[in-house]
Amino acid sequence: MFCTVCGEKLSLMFKQDEGLVPYCKQCAEYRFPRFATAVSMVVTNRTKDKILLARHREQEDFILFAGYIKKGETAEKAVTREFKEETRLDTVKFKYMGSRFHEPRDVLMLNFLIMAENGDISLDENELDEAVWFEPEEALEKIRKDSTAETFLKNALAEIKKL
């Protein structure tokens, strides 16, 4: 890791109440790690008996809809914008479900359970190869195992059962 201000190589130094934190000797400042933030969406229909999963370009596994939060944008705005961009469907309502750091992409994922408006899906072909409505148990079978998406899907299905 390198300092985002001067470019100096950072070393880990103990900071009271924080533990080991990257430190720039040149600037004499602690440099907390920066990482991207994204939204992840478990999409259900109005009757809550189907889950919409996506397959990204040239990928085999089905995953949840997701997208990065733009600078200055709220997570709530990103949810409706990203889903609309990828499917051309509106979001009827949504609920924040939780977060998880997704290490493979160095991103904090904020997960939402969203209800999609009924209608024809028109995919953003630059990003997605297909989107398919699945029964909840089938969605669990299709989603990538031991993934952040699987964790979010399981949590969302438990929430749907409560409703």
VOPAGU-2260 file (C-alpha; in pm, 1 decimal, decimal comma):
REM VOPAGU-2260
SITE   aa  ch    i         X         Y         Z
SITE  MET   A    0       0,0       0,0       0,0
SITE  PHE   A    1     109,7     349,8     -76,1
SITE  CYS   A    2      13,3     693,2      54,9
SITE  THR   A    3    -261,3     853,2    -154,9
SITE  VAL   A    4    -110,7    1197,1     -88,8
SITE  CYS   A    5     266,4    1159,3    -140,7
SITE  GLY   A    6     310,5     808,1    -282,8
SITE  GLU   A    7     535,3     688,0       2,5
SITE  LYS   A    8     516,4     316,7      91,8
SITE  LEU   A    9     297,5     272,4     399,2
SITE  SER   A   10     391,5      70,3     705,8
SITE  LEU   A   11     159,5     -65,5     971,7
SITE  MET   A   12     167,9     126,5    1297,4
SITE  PHE   A   13     -38,6      82,0    1613,2
SITE  LYS   A   14    -302,5     350,2    1671,3
SITE  GLN   A   15    -487,5     371,0    2003,8
SITE  ASP   A   16    -842,6     228,2    1975,0
SITE  GLU   A   17    -781,7     128,5    1610,0
SITE  GLY   A   18    -511,0    -138,5    1615,4
SITE  LEU   A   19    -263,0    -166,8    1327,8
SITE  VAL   A   20    -329,4     103,4    1067,3
SITE  PRO   A   21    -129,4     194,9     755,4
SITE  TYR   A   22      97,2     491,5     836,2
SITE  CYS   A   23     286,0     732,2     610,7
SITE  LYS   A   24     620,5     834,5     760,6
SITE  GLN   A   25     663,8    1110,5     499,4
SITE  CYS   A   26     331,4    1280,1     585,3
SITE  ALA   A   27     332,0    1164,6     949,4
SITE  GLU   A   28     -31,8    1058,9     905,8
SITE  TYR   A   29    -236,6     744,4     938,0
SITE  ARG   A   30    -393,3     644,2     603,8
SITE  PHE   A   31    -705,2     438,9     654,4
SITE  PRO   A   32    -773,4     202,8     363,6
SITE  ARG   A   33   -1010,2     322,2      92,8
SITE  PHE   A   34   -1231,3      85,7     -99,8
SITE  ALA   A   35   -1531,1      96,9    -327,1
SITE  THR   A   36   -1889,4      65,7    -207,0
SITE  ALA   A   37   -2158,5    -111,3    -405,0
SITE  VAL   A   38   -2519,0    -220,5    -372,7
SITE  SER   A   39   -2636,8    -576,7    -413,4
SITE  MET   A   40   -3001,3    -657,2    -475,5
SITE  VAL   A   41   -3211,7    -964,5    -409,0
SITE  VAL   A   42   -3500,9    -900,7    -648,8
SITE  THR   A   43   -3847,0   -1041,6    -590,4
SITE  ASN   A   44   -4175,7   -1004,5    -773,8
SITE  ARG   A   45   -4487,2    -847,5    -616,8
SITE  THR   A   46   -4615,0   -1181,8    -486,0
SITE  LYS   A   47   -4271,9   -1262,9    -339,7
SITE  ASP   A   48   -4270,1   -1612,3    -488,4
SITE  LYS   A   49   -3997,0   -1557,7    -751,0
SITE  ILE   A   50   -3637,9   -1436,1    -736,1
SITE  LEU   A   51   -3473,6   -1267,5   -1035,0
SITE  LEU   A   52   -3110,6   -1366,5   -1091,5
SITE  ALA   A   53   -2871,9   -1239,6   -1354,9
SITE  ARG   A   54   -2591,8   -1393,3   -1553,6
SITE  HIS   A   55   -2323,4   -1144,7   -1647,9
SITE  ARG   A   56   -2151,5   -1145,2   -1982,5
SITE  GLU   A   57   -1939,0   -1452,8   -2039,1
SITE  GLN   A   58   -2001,0   -1588,3   -1685,6
SITE  GLU   A   59   -2151,6   -1926,9   -1607,4
SITE  ASP   A   60   -2296,1   -1862,6   -1261,5
SITE  PHE   A   61   -2610,0   -1670,2   -1180,5
SITE  ILE   A   62   -2561,1   -1383,8    -938,9
SITE  LEU   A   63   -2757,4   -1104,4    -776,0
SITE  PHE   A   64   -2798,8    -768,5    -941,1
SITE  ALA   A   65   -2534,0    -526,2    -820,8
SITE  GLY   A   66   -2361,2    -202,2    -901,9
SITE  TYR   A   67   -2121,2      56,3    -768,3
SITE  ILE   A   68   -2239,1     363,9    -584,6
SITE  LYS   A   69   -2134,1     677,6    -769,3
SITE  LYS   A   70   -1958,3     961,6    -588,7
SITE  GLY   A   71   -2220,0    1179,9    -420,5
SITE  GLU   A   72   -2496,3     920,6    -467,5
SITE  THR   A   73   -2685,2     751,5    -184,3
SITE  ALA   A   74   -2711,0     374,6    -162,6
SITE  GLU   A   75   -3088,4     405,7    -201,6
SITE  LYS   A   76   -3052,8     599,4    -525,7
SITE  ALA   A   77   -2794,4     349,6    -653,5
SITE  VAL   A   78   -3037,9      59,7    -594,9
SITE  THR   A   79   -3311,4     206,0    -813,7
SITE  ARG   A   80   -3068,7     341,1   -1076,0
SITE  GLU   A   81   -2865,5      21,6   -1116,0
SITE  PHE   A   82   -3168,4    -206,1   -1136,0
SITE  LYS   A   83   -3338,3      20,4   -1390,9
SITE  GLU   A   84   -3018,6      44,0   -1600,7
SITE  GLU   A   85   -2977,2    -334,2   -1612,9
SITE  THR   A   86   -3341,2    -440,9   -1665,4
SITE  ARG   A   87   -3545,3    -130,7   -1759,3
SITE  LEU   A   88   -3780,7    -227,9   -1472,8
SITE  ASP   A   89   -3879,8       5,2   -1190,4
SITE  THR   A   90   -3831,3     -72,6    -824,4
SITE  VAL   A   91   -4162,5     -71,7    -632,8
SITE  LYS   A   92   -4000,4     -74,0    -288,6
SITE  PHE   A   93   -3683,4    -184,1    -118,3
SITE  LYS   A   94   -3545,1    -265,7     224,6
SITE  TYR   A   95   -3187,2    -252,5     346,7
SITE  MET   A   96   -3078,8    -598,5     463,4
SITE  GLY   A   97   -2714,2    -571,1     570,3
SITE  SER   A   98   -2357,4    -541,6     450,6
SITE  ARG   A   99   -2053,4    -756,5     391,1
SITE  PHE   A  100   -1701,3    -683,9     275,0
SITE  HIS   A  101   -1641,2    -868,1     -52,9
SITE  GLU   A  102   -1267,0    -925,8     -50,3
SITE  PRO   A  103   -1220,5   -1061,6    -404,6
SITE  ARG   A  104   -1321,5    -720,8    -543,0
SITE  ASP   A  105   -1214,8    -508,9    -243,1
SITE  VAL   A  106   -1566,1    -365,1    -209,7
SITE  LEU   A  107   -1814,5    -309,7      70,8
SITE  MET   A  108   -2147,1    -457,0     -44,5
SITE  LEU   A  109   -2469,4    -306,3      90,5
SITE  ASN   A  110   -2750,4    -553,0      33,5
SITE  PHE   A  111   -3113,8    -467,2     -35,0
SITE  LEU   A  112   -3426,1    -675,6     -82,7
SITE  ILE   A  113   -3621,7    -511,4    -363,6
SITE  MET   A  114   -3959,0    -565,3    -520,2
SITE  ALA   A  115   -3961,9    -518,7    -897,0
SITE  GLU   A  116   -4246,9    -374,0   -1098,6
SITE  ASN   A  117   -4415,2    -624,1   -1328,4
SITE  GLY   A  118   -4318,8    -588,1   -1691,2
SITE  ASP   A  119   -4095,1    -704,5   -1969,0
SITE  ILE   A  120   -3726,2    -719,9   -1889,7
SITE  SER   A  121   -3503,0    -542,2   -2137,7
SITE  LEU   A  122   -3144,0    -631,9   -2050,9
SITE  ASP   A  123   -2842,9    -407,6   -2077,5
SITE  GLU   A  124   -2660,1    -635,2   -2320,6
SITE  ASN   A  125   -2326,3    -468,9   -2242,9
SITE  GLU   A  126   -2345,4    -618,1   -1893,4
SITE  LEU   A  127   -2588,0    -910,4   -1886,9
SITE  ASP   A  128   -2646,1   -1220,3   -2095,7
SITE  GLU   A  129   -2969,9   -1315,3   -1924,1
SITE  ALA   A  130   -3202,4   -1261,2   -1629,3
SITE  VAL   A  131   -3431,7   -1539,9   -1512,9
SITE  TRP   A  132   -3711,4   -1561,8   -1254,6
SITE  PHE   A  133   -3662,5   -1864,8   -1027,8
SITE  GLU   A  134   -3860,0   -2026,3    -746,9
SITE  PRO   A  135   -3679,1   -1939,6    -418,6
SITE  GLU   A  136   -3531,9   -2289,7    -368,1
SITE  GLU   A  137   -3422,8   -2303,9    -732,0
SITE  ALA   A  138   -3254,6   -1963,9    -693,7
SITE  LEU   A  139   -3053,4   -2105,7    -402,8
SITE  GLU   A  140   -2942,4   -2392,9    -625,3
SITE  LYS   A  141   -2841,6   -2159,1    -910,1
SITE  ILE   A  142   -2648,6   -1896,9    -712,6
SITE  ARG   A  143   -2270,2   -1931,2    -677,1
SITE  LYS   A  144   -2194,9   -2141,7    -368,7
SITE  ASP   A  145   -2006,5   -2000,4     -69,3
SITE  SER   A  146   -2037,5   -1650,4    -214,5
SITE  THR   A  147   -2142,8   -1313,5     -81,4
SITE  ALA   A  148   -2446,2   -1345,1    -311,7
SITE  GLU   A  149   -2547,0   -1676,5    -154,0
SITE  THR   A  150   -2525,0   -1524,9     195,6
SITE  PHE   A  151   -2739,7   -1228,3      92,5
SITE  LEU   A  152   -2992,6   -1452,6     -82,4
SITE  LYS   A  153   -3031,1   -1678,4     221,8
SITE  ASN   A  154   -3088,4   -1374,4     446,2
SITE  ALA   A  155   -3345,7   -1230,9     205,0
SITE  LEU   A  156   -3535,2   -1558,9     177,8
SITE  ALA   A  157   -3553,1   -1579,6     557,3
SITE  GLU   A  158   -3693,5   -1224,5     562,2
SITE  ILE   A  159   -3950,5   -1304,0     292,4
SITE  LYS   A  160   -4071,7   -1605,2     494,5
SITE  LYS   A  161   -4133,8   -1373,2     792,8
SITE  LEU   A  162   -4350,9   -1141,7     584,6
